[in-house]
Amino acid sequence: MIKFDRFELNNGLKVIVHQDKSTPIVAMNLIYKVGSKNESVRRTGFAHLFEHLMFGGSENIPKFDIPLEKAGGENNAFTNADFTNYYLTIPKNNIETAFWLESDRMNKLAISENSLNIQKQVVIEEFKQNYLNQPYGDAYLLLKPLAYRKHPYRWNTIGKEIEHIEKASMKYVLDFYARYYNPNNAILSLSGDISTSQIEKLSKKWFWPIEKGIEFISIYPNEPTQISQRRKEVSRDVPQNAIYMAWHMPDRLDNGYYHCDLISDILSNGNSSRLFRKLVKDKETFSDINAFISGDIDNGLFVVIAKLMDETSIADGIDAINNEINTISNEFVSDYELEKVKNKIESTLLFSKISGLSKSMSLGYYELLGDANMWNDESNNYNSVSKFDILNTAKEVFKTTNQNILVYNKI
């Protein structure tokens, strides 16, 4: 059980404090409730661009990293479809430096035409290097719009196309910052040898003067129920033919999310999992195969990725995967299999409650979902899943009409 205190400033900033006296290092996590799903279809990639811009300097701090490093701290960030996350660790005696840094870039980020152009080029090069110029790099640029027709999950976090970043104007960038980078659109969570009174005092000193942003409610179009199988084939300079399959699955707050997570582990977690044991080791149909869930807050995807052996045809590869999917959709998993994957998840959850950074990030994430205390319930959520739940969810998710298939044919 992770204990924590929670309070909210008058400007809407939510703050979560977990005291851990075992470490002299404090972990600070700051979530902004803006991800790629908040973007316009004509201006994608902005949430990720802003992750870069936030390190470019603010009104009183020309270089974010320099004072943090001098104080013995480290930091990083990531962006996904649902939110943007900034995190750092710092010795507890220098914790006020962290409050100074994060509040200054929340209050007034220094965005010049020069800094914007530099970060645009960085993101463009990242787009080219990671998504266009390496084997299978464009997989999600192809798979997401195949699976989604309405919901903004249909484009990747990096953006839909390079042109959107190239044409990013200063006006739109400033509008994006003004709308989303506000205390009432953020969650601050900390873990370390700290007290709630200390954090409340620092929060009021550094964040209270920041004005609340405009209140708004983000509404996303519901993805229509898929009514037929979709398939796309591409030819690429890749080392092996590959199959990507994706099925729509329940959202993060649905019990079916836990069912799908366990199904993915039964199929693909470790060398004794079904897909690896049967299709890689025994039958040698694939050189590699993985199953996982996207982990999105709204209705995400259950994904299977397989790299084919040269002797395996595309048709045989698809049949092999579908056979395993059909088995788990029509036959109960064994008690042993289900207990094994539950134990692995239990172990992962326990280890996640050791690291201060993991604790601060998780408390912020679950507060984003609705209540930080939900993290303490996760073990029960997984342990309560029965083999009947697994079967029923598999039947619903793995319908042929819910299937999306992307095929890579090597040139």
C-alpha beads as a LAMMPS data file, in Angstrom:
LAMMPS data file: protein, C-alpha beads

411 atoms
410 bonds

1 atom types
1 bond types

-500.0 500.0 xlo xhi
-500.0 500.0 ylo yhi
-500.0 500.0 zlo zhi

Masses

1 110.0

Atoms # bond

1 1 1 0.000 0.000 0.000
2 1 1 1.462 3.324 -1.094
3 1 1 0.348 6.125 1.200
4 1 1 0.219 9.679 -0.040
5 1 1 -1.287 13.078 0.623
6 1 1 -3.040 15.209 -1.954
7 1 1 -3.954 18.863 -2.192
8 1 1 -4.915 21.363 -4.875
9 1 1 -3.839 24.972 -5.297
10 1 1 -6.307 27.758 -6.037
11 1 1 -5.098 27.836 -9.646
12 1 1 -6.086 24.186 -10.121
13 1 1 -2.681 22.491 -9.853
14 1 1 -3.093 19.043 -8.280
15 1 1 -0.209 17.956 -6.043
16 1 1 0.475 14.458 -4.694
17 1 1 3.085 13.798 -2.004
18 1 1 4.506 10.406 -1.016
19 1 1 6.987 10.366 1.849
20 1 1 9.833 7.858 1.572
21 1 1 12.464 8.384 4.257
22 1 1 14.712 5.639 2.886
23 1 1 16.260 7.797 0.168
24 1 1 17.907 11.240 0.048
25 1 1 16.774 11.642 -3.571
26 1 1 13.461 13.274 -4.427
27 1 1 11.614 12.329 -7.609
28 1 1 9.349 14.963 -9.145
29 1 1 6.890 14.186 -11.924
30 1 1 4.786 16.706 -13.810
31 1 1 2.035 15.545 -16.156
32 1 1 0.355 17.906 -18.601
33 1 1 -2.962 16.589 -19.863
34 1 1 -2.097 16.989 -23.516
35 1 1 -1.066 14.310 -25.965
36 1 1 -1.285 13.751 -29.681
37 1 1 -5.029 13.047 -29.372
38 1 1 -5.502 16.740 -28.484
39 1 1 -4.136 17.868 -31.838
40 1 1 -5.954 18.961 -34.960
41 1 1 -5.853 16.486 -37.821
42 1 1 -4.266 19.255 -39.904
43 1 1 -1.625 20.085 -37.275
44 1 1 -0.220 16.904 -35.774
45 1 1 3.007 16.325 -33.867
46 1 1 2.638 19.458 -31.713
47 1 1 2.480 17.697 -28.331
48 1 1 5.784 16.011 -29.115
49 1 1 7.279 19.218 -30.511
50 1 1 6.420 20.911 -27.224
51 1 1 8.273 18.259 -25.273
52 1 1 11.386 19.512 -27.084
53 1 1 10.529 23.193 -26.740
54 1 1 10.106 22.853 -22.961
55 1 1 13.850 22.236 -22.615
56 1 1 14.815 25.295 -24.659
57 1 1 14.742 27.802 -21.828
58 1 1 12.223 29.972 -19.989
59 1 1 11.963 33.568 -18.820
60 1 1 14.544 33.300 -16.026
61 1 1 16.379 30.130 -17.052
62 1 1 18.125 30.175 -20.466
63 1 1 19.135 26.483 -20.250
64 1 1 16.932 24.125 -18.236
65 1 1 19.564 21.399 -17.780
66 1 1 22.435 23.522 -16.478
67 1 1 21.074 24.595 -13.047
68 1 1 19.525 21.151 -12.566
69 1 1 22.825 19.385 -13.212
70 1 1 24.662 21.805 -10.934
71 1 1 22.183 20.841 -8.202
72 1 1 22.932 17.143 -8.771
73 1 1 19.722 16.430 -10.674
74 1 1 18.740 14.531 -13.811
75 1 1 15.646 14.814 -15.983
76 1 1 13.834 13.588 -19.041
77 1 1 10.384 13.532 -20.624
78 1 1 8.092 11.601 -22.943
79 1 1 4.944 12.223 -24.934
80 1 1 2.239 9.773 -25.888
81 1 1 -1.254 9.964 -27.302
82 1 1 -2.834 10.856 -23.948
83 1 1 -0.414 13.094 -22.022
84 1 1 3.045 14.644 -21.807
85 1 1 5.234 13.692 -18.864
86 1 1 8.246 15.560 -17.440
87 1 1 10.266 13.979 -14.655
88 1 1 13.424 14.616 -12.669
89 1 1 15.375 13.416 -9.661
90 1 1 17.331 15.688 -7.339
91 1 1 18.947 15.545 -3.862
92 1 1 16.369 16.516 -1.247
93 1 1 18.406 19.497 -0.015
94 1 1 18.167 21.025 -3.516
95 1 1 14.483 20.345 -4.074
96 1 1 13.594 24.028 -4.363
97 1 1 15.682 24.176 -7.540
98 1 1 13.258 21.694 -9.088
99 1 1 10.255 23.848 -8.147
100 1 1 11.972 26.935 -9.578
101 1 1 12.746 25.176 -12.867
102 1 1 9.341 23.595 -13.447
103 1 1 7.346 26.643 -12.412
104 1 1 9.365 28.989 -14.615
105 1 1 8.768 27.020 -17.797
106 1 1 5.102 26.552 -16.906
107 1 1 4.753 30.296 -16.332
108 1 1 6.633 31.683 -19.316
109 1 1 8.428 29.497 -21.799
110 1 1 10.947 31.379 -23.923
111 1 1 9.996 30.552 -27.497
112 1 1 11.815 32.516 -30.195
113 1 1 11.692 32.005 -33.941
114 1 1 15.227 30.662 -33.724
115 1 1 14.480 28.146 -30.942
116 1 1 11.312 27.052 -32.722
117 1 1 13.170 26.463 -35.980
118 1 1 15.897 24.515 -34.192
119 1 1 13.443 22.206 -32.451
120 1 1 11.402 21.773 -35.613
121 1 1 14.522 20.516 -37.358
122 1 1 15.301 18.185 -34.453
123 1 1 11.820 16.667 -34.630
124 1 1 11.921 16.433 -38.436
125 1 1 15.240 14.572 -38.270
126 1 1 13.798 12.284 -35.591
127 1 1 10.809 11.616 -37.861
128 1 1 13.088 10.725 -40.777
129 1 1 15.551 8.669 -38.791
130 1 1 13.140 6.658 -36.645
131 1 1 10.072 6.389 -38.866
132 1 1 11.140 6.674 -42.489
133 1 1 14.748 5.510 -42.746
134 1 1 14.814 2.270 -40.803
135 1 1 13.158 -1.111 -41.421
136 1 1 9.535 -1.251 -40.243
137 1 1 9.871 2.316 -38.921
138 1 1 6.656 3.416 -40.596
139 1 1 4.633 0.511 -39.174
140 1 1 2.469 2.630 -36.887
141 1 1 2.182 5.385 -39.475
142 1 1 0.416 2.700 -41.527
143 1 1 -1.277 0.573 -38.854
144 1 1 -2.962 3.322 -36.847
145 1 1 -4.900 4.912 -39.735
146 1 1 -5.813 1.394 -40.846
147 1 1 -7.372 0.634 -37.450
148 1 1 -8.791 4.085 -36.609
149 1 1 -11.035 6.144 -38.865
150 1 1 -12.407 8.794 -36.463
151 1 1 -10.501 8.863 -33.165
152 1 1 -7.264 10.938 -33.059
153 1 1 -5.332 7.797 -32.165
154 1 1 -5.218 7.392 -35.933
155 1 1 -1.948 9.351 -36.117
156 1 1 1.269 8.630 -34.287
157 1 1 2.750 10.831 -31.550
158 1 1 5.545 11.992 -33.851
159 1 1 2.851 13.356 -36.170
160 1 1 0.928 12.339 -39.227
161 1 1 3.381 13.827 -41.694
162 1 1 6.547 15.922 -41.631
163 1 1 4.841 18.833 -43.346
164 1 1 2.762 19.572 -40.242
165 1 1 5.915 20.300 -38.223
166 1 1 7.611 22.134 -41.080
167 1 1 4.682 24.549 -41.289
168 1 1 4.262 25.047 -37.524
169 1 1 3.786 28.787 -37.063
170 1 1 4.775 30.795 -34.006
171 1 1 1.154 31.838 -33.533
172 1 1 -0.147 28.278 -33.396
173 1 1 2.708 27.184 -31.131
174 1 1 1.969 29.995 -28.672
175 1 1 -1.755 29.216 -28.790
176 1 1 -1.006 25.555 -28.040
177 1 1 1.155 26.546 -25.068
178 1 1 -1.439 28.967 -23.713
179 1 1 -4.193 26.359 -23.926
180 1 1 -2.504 23.300 -22.444
181 1 1 0.494 24.338 -20.328
182 1 1 -1.386 25.651 -17.323
183 1 1 -1.561 24.647 -13.647
184 1 1 -5.188 23.532 -13.944
185 1 1 -4.181 21.167 -16.735
186 1 1 -1.305 19.596 -14.785
187 1 1 -0.599 17.068 -12.025
188 1 1 2.529 17.376 -9.878
189 1 1 3.601 14.306 -7.919
190 1 1 6.636 13.796 -5.696
191 1 1 8.278 10.936 -3.813
192 1 1 11.174 11.105 -1.364
193 1 1 12.205 12.152 2.112
194 1 1 9.791 15.081 2.104
195 1 1 6.801 16.232 4.110
196 1 1 3.452 17.399 2.831
197 1 1 3.802 20.704 4.676
198 1 1 7.166 21.305 3.025
199 1 1 5.813 20.543 -0.456
200 1 1 2.695 22.634 0.143
201 1 1 4.868 25.590 1.125
202 1 1 7.091 25.218 -1.970
203 1 1 4.101 24.668 -4.252
204 1 1 2.456 27.859 -3.057
205 1 1 5.677 29.825 -3.361
206 1 1 6.526 28.760 -6.904
207 1 1 3.278 27.692 -8.582
208 1 1 0.554 29.707 -6.833
209 1 1 1.455 32.958 -8.664
210 1 1 0.818 31.262 -12.036
211 1 1 -2.630 32.136 -13.342
212 1 1 -5.175 29.466 -14.115
213 1 1 -5.696 28.755 -17.789
214 1 1 -8.971 28.654 -19.667
215 1 1 -11.168 25.790 -18.490
216 1 1 -12.112 23.367 -21.252
217 1 1 -13.314 19.826 -21.733
218 1 1 -11.646 17.746 -24.430
219 1 1 -14.135 15.733 -26.446
220 1 1 -12.867 13.062 -28.816
221 1 1 -14.920 11.425 -31.545
222 1 1 -15.900 7.868 -30.728
223 1 1 -14.356 5.291 -32.994
224 1 1 -17.192 3.469 -34.810
225 1 1 -17.384 -0.261 -34.253
226 1 1 -15.333 -1.960 -36.936
227 1 1 -17.587 -4.174 -39.037
228 1 1 -15.145 -5.858 -41.412
229 1 1 -11.555 -7.017 -41.533
230 1 1 -9.094 -4.472 -42.957
231 1 1 -5.828 -5.307 -44.688
232 1 1 -2.958 -3.328 -46.150
233 1 1 0.183 -4.619 -47.886
234 1 1 3.331 -2.634 -48.588
235 1 1 6.661 -3.441 -50.196
236 1 1 9.712 -2.189 -48.347
237 1 1 13.459 -2.716 -48.109
238 1 1 13.219 -4.822 -44.949
239 1 1 15.209 -7.904 -43.879
240 1 1 12.163 -10.166 -43.495
241 1 1 8.531 -10.262 -44.422
242 1 1 6.455 -9.187 -41.453
243 1 1 2.867 -9.263 -40.239
244 1 1 1.315 -6.673 -37.934
245 1 1 -2.147 -7.465 -36.578
246 1 1 -4.271 -5.181 -34.424
247 1 1 -7.675 -5.511 -32.788
248 1 1 -9.628 -2.793 -30.966
249 1 1 -9.791 -3.455 -27.221
250 1 1 -11.471 -1.930 -24.116
251 1 1 -10.346 1.383 -22.648
252 1 1 -8.037 1.800 -19.665
253 1 1 -10.825 1.985 -17.059
254 1 1 -12.703 -1.070 -18.337
255 1 1 -12.204 -4.459 -16.676
256 1 1 -11.539 -5.833 -20.138
257 1 1 -8.265 -3.903 -20.172
258 1 1 -6.879 -6.240 -17.511
259 1 1 -8.195 -9.273 -19.358
260 1 1 -6.389 -8.171 -22.548
261 1 1 -3.168 -7.448 -20.675
262 1 1 -3.180 -10.960 -19.241
263 1 1 -4.036 -12.468 -22.641
264 1 1 -1.042 -10.705 -24.190
265 1 1 1.202 -12.208 -21.514
266 1 1 -0.230 -15.688 -21.973
267 1 1 0.464 -15.425 -25.675
268 1 1 3.822 -13.714 -25.606
269 1 1 5.516 -13.090 -22.254
270 1 1 8.690 -15.164 -22.181
271 1 1 10.075 -18.208 -23.939
272 1 1 7.401 -20.483 -22.452
273 1 1 4.549 -18.370 -23.830
274 1 1 2.254 -19.853 -26.439
275 1 1 3.322 -17.892 -29.504
276 1 1 7.057 -18.234 -28.930
277 1 1 6.956 -21.878 -27.913
278 1 1 4.705 -23.048 -30.737
279 1 1 5.467 -20.735 -33.642
280 1 1 9.112 -19.817 -33.100
281 1 1 10.653 -22.756 -31.244
282 1 1 8.586 -25.759 -32.349
283 1 1 7.244 -25.003 -35.835
284 1 1 9.846 -22.343 -36.807
285 1 1 7.160 -20.356 -38.603
286 1 1 8.579 -17.049 -37.367
287 1 1 11.968 -15.823 -36.245
288 1 1 10.292 -13.529 -33.724
289 1 1 6.770 -12.826 -32.508
290 1 1 5.298 -10.553 -29.844
291 1 1 1.845 -9.689 -28.518
292 1 1 1.116 -6.608 -26.410
293 1 1 -1.463 -3.934 -25.701
294 1 1 -1.028 -0.276 -26.604
295 1 1 -1.960 0.896 -23.089
296 1 1 -4.000 3.888 -24.277
297 1 1 -6.534 5.569 -21.998
298 1 1 -9.293 5.445 -24.610
299 1 1 -10.011 2.266 -26.570
300 1 1 -6.585 1.051 -27.607
301 1 1 -5.199 -1.794 -29.656
302 1 1 -4.174 -5.382 -29.004
303 1 1 -1.193 -5.908 -31.295
304 1 1 0.701 -8.940 -32.616
305 1 1 3.941 -8.463 -34.562
306 1 1 5.654 -11.365 -36.319
307 1 1 8.788 -11.601 -38.477
308 1 1 8.526 -14.508 -40.912
309 1 1 11.121 -17.148 -41.670
310 1 1 12.069 -17.131 -45.359
311 1 1 10.307 -20.463 -45.862
312 1 1 6.999 -19.161 -44.460
313 1 1 4.484 -17.584 -46.820
314 1 1 2.421 -14.591 -45.793
315 1 1 -0.750 -16.668 -45.959
316 1 1 0.703 -19.401 -43.749
317 1 1 1.978 -16.807 -41.279
318 1 1 -1.442 -15.201 -40.960
319 1 1 -3.091 -18.605 -40.564
320 1 1 -0.614 -19.593 -37.850
321 1 1 -1.353 -16.481 -35.790
322 1 1 -5.096 -16.789 -36.322
323 1 1 -5.011 -20.412 -35.186
324 1 1 -3.522 -19.391 -31.846
325 1 1 -5.969 -16.506 -31.543
326 1 1 -8.860 -18.863 -32.259
327 1 1 -7.610 -21.303 -29.629
328 1 1 -7.537 -18.728 -26.840
329 1 1 -10.948 -17.461 -27.990
330 1 1 -12.583 -20.891 -27.825
331 1 1 -10.778 -22.839 -25.108
332 1 1 -10.190 -22.037 -21.442
333 1 1 -6.610 -21.209 -20.533
334 1 1 -5.191 -23.515 -17.897
335 1 1 -5.138 -22.494 -14.252
336 1 1 -1.357 -22.796 -14.369
337 1 1 -0.987 -20.423 -17.323
338 1 1 -3.231 -17.826 -15.768
339 1 1 -1.540 -18.050 -12.375
340 1 1 1.891 -17.757 -13.983
341 1 1 1.144 -14.492 -15.778
342 1 1 -0.644 -13.083 -12.729
343 1 1 2.470 -13.792 -10.651
344 1 1 4.662 -11.982 -13.160
345 1 1 2.428 -8.925 -13.094
346 1 1 2.317 -9.020 -9.294
347 1 1 6.099 -9.040 -9.256
348 1 1 6.287 -6.122 -11.684
349 1 1 3.847 -4.089 -9.607
350 1 1 5.813 -4.766 -6.428
351 1 1 9.104 -3.706 -8.004
352 1 1 7.476 -0.546 -9.363
353 1 1 6.808 0.501 -5.770
354 1 1 10.503 0.500 -4.847
355 1 1 11.871 3.249 -7.089
356 1 1 11.049 6.808 -6.081
357 1 1 10.795 7.877 -9.702
358 1 1 8.436 5.011 -10.506
359 1 1 6.268 5.938 -7.524
360 1 1 6.031 9.612 -8.449
361 1 1 5.238 8.777 -12.086
362 1 1 2.641 6.147 -11.196
363 1 1 0.847 8.320 -8.652
364 1 1 0.584 11.094 -11.231
365 1 1 -0.618 8.709 -13.932
366 1 1 -3.358 7.157 -11.814
367 1 1 -4.465 10.609 -10.685
368 1 1 -4.783 11.412 -14.387
369 1 1 -6.994 8.334 -14.734
370 1 1 -9.195 9.589 -11.918
371 1 1 -7.649 8.764 -8.551
372 1 1 -4.028 8.120 -7.523
373 1 1 -5.270 5.492 -5.066
374 1 1 -6.244 3.297 -8.030
375 1 1 -2.601 2.235 -8.150
376 1 1 -3.063 0.415 -4.850
377 1 1 -5.919 -1.599 -6.367
378 1 1 -4.055 -2.871 -9.425
379 1 1 -2.991 -6.196 -7.939
380 1 1 -6.598 -6.989 -7.054
381 1 1 -7.744 -5.949 -10.516
382 1 1 -5.439 -8.529 -12.099
383 1 1 -5.871 -11.265 -9.487
384 1 1 -9.663 -11.126 -9.755
385 1 1 -9.589 -12.045 -13.470
386 1 1 -10.908 -15.560 -14.095
387 1 1 -10.389 -17.897 -17.010
388 1 1 -14.042 -17.200 -17.893
389 1 1 -13.160 -13.506 -18.214
390 1 1 -10.208 -14.383 -20.446
391 1 1 -12.368 -16.521 -22.731
392 1 1 -15.241 -14.057 -22.988
393 1 1 -13.012 -11.047 -23.676
394 1 1 -10.967 -12.981 -26.221
395 1 1 -14.163 -13.963 -28.049
396 1 1 -15.246 -10.320 -28.193
397 1 1 -11.915 -8.734 -29.070
398 1 1 -10.617 -11.277 -31.586
399 1 1 -13.582 -11.208 -33.931
400 1 1 -12.527 -11.364 -37.571
401 1 1 -14.525 -8.191 -38.192
402 1 1 -12.355 -6.409 -35.576
403 1 1 -9.058 -7.428 -37.162
404 1 1 -6.569 -5.162 -38.953
405 1 1 -3.661 -6.696 -40.854
406 1 1 -0.585 -4.875 -42.130
407 1 1 1.826 -6.912 -44.244
408 1 1 5.419 -5.992 -45.087
409 1 1 6.726 -7.669 -48.243
410 1 1 10.489 -7.400 -48.520
411 1 1 11.791 -6.100 -51.808

Bonds

1 1 1 2
2 1 2 3
3 1 3 4
4 1 4 5
5 1 5 6
6 1 6 7
7 1 7 8
8 1 8 9
9 1 9 10
10 1 10 11
11 1 11 12
12 1 12 13
13 1 13 14
14 1 14 15
15 1 15 16
16 1 16 17
17 1 17 18
18 1 18 19
19 1 19 20
20 1 20 21
21 1 21 22
22 1 22 23
23 1 23 24
24 1 24 25
25 1 25 26
26 1 26 27
27 1 27 28
28 1 28 29
29 1 29 30
30 1 30 31
31 1 31 32
32 1 32 33
33 1 33 34
34 1 34 35
35 1 35 36
36 1 36 37
37 1 37 38
38 1 38 39
39 1 39 40
40 1 40 41
41 1 41 42
42 1 42 43
43 1 43 44
44 1 44 45
45 1 45 46
46 1 46 47
47 1 47 48
48 1 48 49
49 1 49 50
50 1 50 51
51 1 51 52
52 1 52 53
53 1 53 54
54 1 54 55
55 1 55 56
56 1 56 57
57 1 57 58
58 1 58 59
59 1 59 60
60 1 60 61
61 1 61 62
62 1 62 63
63 1 63 64
64 1 64 65
65 1 65 66
66 1 66 67
67 1 67 68
68 1 68 69
69 1 69 70
70 1 70 71
71 1 71 72
72 1 72 73
73 1 73 74
74 1 74 75
75 1 75 76
76 1 76 77
77 1 77 78
78 1 78 79
79 1 79 80
80 1 80 81
81 1 81 82
82 1 82 83
83 1 83 84
84 1 84 85
85 1 85 86
86 1 86 87
87 1 87 88
88 1 88 89
89 1 89 90
90 1 90 91
91 1 91 92
92 1 92 93
93 1 93 94
94 1 94 95
95 1 95 96
96 1 96 97
97 1 97 98
98 1 98 99
99 1 99 100
100 1 100 101
101 1 101 102
102 1 102 103
103 1 103 104
104 1 104 105
105 1 105 106
106 1 106 107
107 1 107 108
108 1 108 109
109 1 109 110
110 1 110 111
111 1 111 112
112 1 112 113
113 1 113 114
114 1 114 115
115 1 115 116
116 1 116 117
117 1 117 118
118 1 118 119
119 1 119 120
120 1 120 121
121 1 121 122
122 1 122 123
123 1 123 124
124 1 124 125
125 1 125 126
126 1 126 127
127 1 127 128
128 1 128 129
129 1 129 130
130 1 130 131
131 1 131 132
132 1 132 133
133 1 133 134
134 1 134 135
135 1 135 136
136 1 136 137
137 1 137 138
138 1 138 139
139 1 139 140
140 1 140 141
141 1 141 142
142 1 142 143
143 1 143 144
144 1 144 145
145 1 145 146
146 1 146 147
147 1 147 148
148 1 148 149
149 1 149 150
150 1 150 151
151 1 151 152
152 1 152 153
153 1 153 154
154 1 154 155
155 1 155 156
156 1 156 157
157 1 157 158
158 1 158 159
159 1 159 160
160 1 160 161
161 1 161 162
162 1 162 163
163 1 163 164
164 1 164 165
165 1 165 166
166 1 166 167
167 1 167 168
168 1 168 169
169 1 169 170
170 1 170 171
171 1 171 172
172 1 172 173
173 1 173 174
174 1 174 175
175 1 175 176
176 1 176 177
177 1 177 178
178 1 178 179
179 1 179 180
180 1 180 181
181 1 181 182
182 1 182 183
183 1 183 184
184 1 184 185
185 1 185 186
186 1 186 187
187 1 187 188
188 1 188 189
189 1 189 190
190 1 190 191
191 1 191 192
192 1 192 193
193 1 193 194
194 1 194 195
195 1 195 196
196 1 196 197
197 1 197 198
198 1 198 199
199 1 199 200
200 1 200 201
201 1 201 202
202 1 202 203
203 1 203 204
204 1 204 205
205 1 205 206
206 1 206 207
207 1 207 208
208 1 208 209
209 1 209 210
210 1 210 211
211 1 211 212
212 1 212 213
213 1 213 214
214 1 214 215
215 1 215 216
216 1 216 217
217 1 217 218
218 1 218 219
219 1 219 220
220 1 220 221
221 1 221 222
222 1 222 223
223 1 223 224
224 1 224 225
225 1 225 226
226 1 226 227
227 1 227 228
228 1 228 229
229 1 229 230
230 1 230 231
231 1 231 232
232 1 232 233
233 1 233 234
234 1 234 235
235 1 235 236
236 1 236 237
237 1 237 238
238 1 238 239
239 1 239 240
240 1 240 241
241 1 241 242
242 1 242 243
243 1 243 244
244 1 244 245
245 1 245 246
246 1 246 247
247 1 247 248
248 1 248 249
249 1 249 250
250 1 250 251
251 1 251 252
252 1 252 253
253 1 253 254
254 1 254 255
255 1 255 256
256 1 256 257
257 1 257 258
258 1 258 259
259 1 259 260
260 1 260 261
261 1 261 262
262 1 262 263
263 1 263 264
264 1 264 265
265 1 265 266
266 1 266 267
267 1 267 268
268 1 268 269
269 1 269 270
270 1 270 271
271 1 271 272
272 1 272 273
273 1 273 274
274 1 274 275
275 1 275 276
276 1 276 277
277 1 277 278
278 1 278 279
279 1 279 280
280 1 280 281
281 1 281 282
282 1 282 283
283 1 283 284
284 1 284 285
285 1 285 286
286 1 286 287
287 1 287 288
288 1 288 289
289 1 289 290
290 1 290 291
291 1 291 292
292 1 292 293
293 1 293 294
294 1 294 295
295 1 295 296
296 1 296 297
297 1 297 298
298 1 298 299
299 1 299 300
300 1 300 301
301 1 301 302
302 1 302 303
303 1 303 304
304 1 304 305
305 1 305 306
306 1 306 307
307 1 307 308
308 1 308 309
309 1 309 310
310 1 310 311
311 1 311 312
312 1 312 313
313 1 313 314
314 1 314 315
315 1 315 316
316 1 316 317
317 1 317 318
318 1 318 319
319 1 319 320
320 1 320 321
321 1 321 322
322 1 322 323
323 1 323 324
324 1 324 325
325 1 325 326
326 1 326 327
327 1 327 328
328 1 328 329
329 1 329 330
330 1 330 331
331 1 331 332
332 1 332 333
333 1 333 334
334 1 334 335
335 1 335 336
336 1 336 337
337 1 337 338
338 1 338 339
339 1 339 340
340 1 340 341
341 1 341 342
342 1 342 343
343 1 343 344
344 1 344 345
345 1 345 346
346 1 346 347
347 1 347 348
348 1 348 349
349 1 349 350
350 1 350 351
351 1 351 352
352 1 352 353
353 1 353 354
354 1 354 355
355 1 355 356
356 1 356 357
357 1 357 358
358 1 358 359
359 1 359 360
360 1 360 361
361 1 361 362
362 1 362 363
363 1 363 364
364 1 364 365
365 1 365 366
366 1 366 367
367 1 367 368
368 1 368 369
369 1 369 370
370 1 370 371
371 1 371 372
372 1 372 373
373 1 373 374
374 1 374 375
375 1 375 376
376 1 376 377
377 1 377 378
378 1 378 379
379 1 379 380
380 1 380 381
381 1 381 382
382 1 382 383
383 1 383 384
384 1 384 385
385 1 385 386
386 1 386 387
387 1 387 388
388 1 388 389
389 1 389 390
390 1 390 391
391 1 391 392
392 1 392 393
393 1 393 394
394 1 394 395
395 1 395 396
396 1 396 397
397 1 397 398
398 1 398 399
399 1 399 400
400 1 400 401
401 1 401 402
402 1 402 403
403 1 403 404
404 1 404 405
405 1 405 406
406 1 406 407
407 1 407 408
408 1 408 409
409 1 409 410
410 1 410 411
